[in-house]
């Protein structure tokens, strides 16, 4: 049986699907890092700007397919659809949690 999404990750998915960059950024620690599309964003402001850009550009919707991991390290596979070539695609999200927030997120095909 797949593990249940931790609260921070469930909040990330819900706010990402709602295209709410502010709510999405609140799921992360102040010094969090996001690695996506070959770029790294550090800190809440950069993460909020990244989420605004991604939402504006692609209008992505995340449909969680599988979740595994431990208390601090969670991997999630999702079918992501939106306004981009090849939609929908499967993406892998590797989360590192610190307390009740996301400290790092790596998104890869």
Residue pairs with C-beta under 8 A, 6 or more apart in sequence:
2 66
2 67
2 68
3 67
3 68
3 69
3 74
4 67
5 13
5 64
5 67
5 74
5 76
6 71
6 74
6 95
6 97
7 100
8 27
8 95
8 97
8 100
8 101
8 102
9 27
9 67
9 74
9 76
9 95
9 97
9 102
11 23
11 26
11 27
12 24
12 27
12 102
12 105
13 62
13 64
13 78
14 23
15 21
15 23
15 24
15 26
15 27
16 24
16 51
16 55
16 60
16 62
17 61
17 62
19 55
19 59
21 48
21 49
21 51
21 52
21 55
22 48
24 47
24 48
24 51
25 44
25 45
25 47
25 48
25 51
27 101
27 102
28 34
28 44
28 47
28 101
28 102
28 103
28 105
29 98
29 99
29 101
29 102
29 103
30 43
30 44
31 42
31 43
31 103
32 42
32 43
32 44
32 47
32 101
32 102
32 103
32 104
32 105
33 40
33 41
33 42
33 103
33 104
33 105
34 40
34 41
34 46
34 47
34 50
34 104
34 105
34 106
34 107
35 41
35 104
35 105
35 106
35 107
36 50
36 54
36 105
36 106
36 107
37 107
39 50
41 47
41 49
41 50
54 60
57 83
57 84
58 82
58 83
58 84
59 82
59 83
60 80
60 81
60 82
60 84
61 80
61 81
61 82
62 78
62 79
62 80
63 78
63 79
63 80
63 81
63 88
64 76
64 77
64 78
65 77
65 78
65 79
65 90
66 76
66 77
67 74
67 75
67 76
67 77
68 74
68 75
69 75
69 95
71 97
72 96
72 97
72 98
73 94
73 95
73 96
73 97
74 94
74 95
74 97
75 92
75 93
75 94
75 95
76 92
76 93
76 95
77 90
77 91
77 92
77 93
78 90
78 91
78 93
79 88
79 89
79 90
80 87
80 88
80 89
80 90
80 91
81 87
81 88
82 88
89 109
90 109
91 107
91 108
91 109
92 107
92 108
92 109
93 105
93 106
93 107
94 104
94 105
94 106
94 107
94 108
95 102
95 104
95 105
96 102
96 103
96 104
96 105
97 103
